[in-house]
Amino acid sequence: MTTEEIHQTLKEFSEKYKLKQEAIDSCMKAMEHCIADDSDGLGGFSIDEIRLEFMQHDLIFEHYLYNIIFVKTKIGLYQNKENPDYVKRLKPIGYYELDTNMEGDSFDDWLIIDVKKGK
């Protein structure tokens, strides 16, 4: 299989299971749960102050914990207010990752907030 064929196969997999939208939807749910558990859980940001942007897909074919092949979809969390000092004019505050097996089922996720509001 050529590199181009691998790329096309992975792209079709992503589109078939709508991985980008699934990750964005799952991220929104995770943020809602985070805020419900702790009003400062998103670093002091409200959900309305956070912009979600697709960052990347990673194919994980060997992992110390999981004995399966899976795709990790990463969504960037950014301040909603544009800032010319940052790439794409967006200041990053964290990220969300969703792991999906090759049957299209998500099985793990992470919501990471790296920045506190006002800092």
Buried (B, 14 or more C-beta within 10 A) or exposed (E): EEEEEEEEEBEEBBEEBEBBEBBBEBBBEBBEEBBEEEEEBBBBBEEEBBBBBBBEBEEEEEEEEEEEEBBBBBBBBBBBEEEEEEEEEBBBBBBBBBBBBEEEEBEEBEBEBEBEBEE
